[in-house]
């Protein structure tokens, strides 16, 4: 099983990923950063890794490339291929949101400026693709998602 956790900056994705990692007993955790290549070959290769939690993914590439005014590292065709692979495999995608942002001191000003736009783009991705859309402030929903993922993880191991 592979689990992708994505969403806006500063909302608590990493904290949730670590919580989920502990609950499942999964050791492999990959936190993608801006220094990763983040091109098609990079994503295609890392998505092969089993029993892994991914903190960030290819899903945010078109969002952040637009906000930051840079060319996307994925073509539309490559993005769609990765998206289809995600849907056809045992990958669980959790798009997180939170009204409270805790930005790092060195956060890019455009990310803070266009925070609402970024949130809406992630929400659209979740809704269009039937991904889990998790409000990290909702403790009940968070518990339900962890329970669901644990059940899916257990089924995959049997």
N, C-alpha and C positions, 0 to 999 in steps of 0.2 A: 504494500500500500504506500501511496505517496499522498502527501497533504500539502496543498498550496494555501498559504495565508497571504492575502494581499489587501491593499487599501491605502488610504492617504497617509502621509508622513505624520508622525507624532501622536498617533491615536492609541497605541498600546498593542500593536501587532506582535512585537517581539516578546512582550510579557505574556501574551496569550499563547504564542508558539511554545514558549518554555513551559507554560502550564500544561499544555496539551502533550508536549514531549514527556513530561514527568508522568502524566496520567496514563499514557500508553506504554511507557518504558522504551520508547524509541531513542536510540543513541544518535542516529544520524540527523544532523540539523545543518541546513545551509542558509546563511543569511546573505542574500545578494546585495551588492553595493554598487555604487557608480563606477568603481574601478574594475568591475567584472566586464568581460567583452560584450556580453548581452546581445550577441548576434544569433542568428538561427542555429548555427552549429553548436554554439555554447548551450543554448536552451535544449536542443534536441539531445545532446549528450547528457546533461545533468538530469533531465527528466527520466532517464533510464534507471537512475539510482533507486533501488527499492528501499522500503521502510525508512523513508526520509520525510522530514518536515522542511518545506521551503518557505522561508520568510522573504517574500517578494517573488515575482515571477515575470514572465514575458507579458502578462496582462497589462502591466503598467507602462510598458514601452511607448505605445501611441499616446497615452495620456501625458506623460512627463515630457516626451519629445515636443509635443504641441505647446505645453505650458512654458517650457524652457526655450522655445524657439530654435530647436535643433532638428536636424533630419533624424527620422526614426532609424534605428539599427535593424529593423525588420521591415520587409516589404509587406504589403497587405496580404499577399499570397502566403508568405511565410508565417505571418501571424495566424491566418486562418488554418493553416496546416497544424500548427501547434495547438490551436484551440480544438480542432477536431480530434487530435491525438488525446488531448486531455479528456474529452467527453467519451471517447471509446475505450478508455483504460480504467484502471482502478484508482485513478486520481480523484481525490476529494478537494474541491475548491471552496474556500471560505473567504468571502469578501467581507472585511471588517469595516465598521464605521463607528464613530464616536463624535459627539458634538464638541467635546473638550479636546483641544490639541495641546500637546506638550512638545513644542518644537525644540530642537537642539539649538545651542547658541549660534552655531554656524549654518543654520538652515538657510537655504536659498530664498531670497526675498520674494521671488516670483511664486514659489510654492505656497508661501504664506498669503500672498496677495490673492491668488486664485484658488484658495482652499475650497470654497464652495463649488467651483467648477470641477475640481478634481473629485470631490465627494460625489457629485452627480454623475460623473463619467464612470466611476466605480460602481455606483448603484445600477446604472444602465447595463453594465457588463454582467452583473449578478442576475438581474431580472431577465435579460435577453437569453441567458445561457442556463437558467435554472440552477445557478450556484447558490450555496448557502450565503445569506446576507445577515451578518451577525452584528448586533448592537452591543459593543463591548461594555456599555454601561448597564445593560440588562443582565443581571446575575442569573436569573431564572433561564433566560434564553441561552446564556453561556453554558450553564450546566446541561441543558438539553442537547446542545451541539456536541459537547464533550461526550455525553452518553451515547449519542448517535454514532460518533466517530469511533468510540471504543467498540461498539457492537459490530460495525463494519470491519474494523481491524481484526476483531476476534474471528469473524466469519471468514476472512481472507486467510487466516492462519490455520483453519481447520481443514 
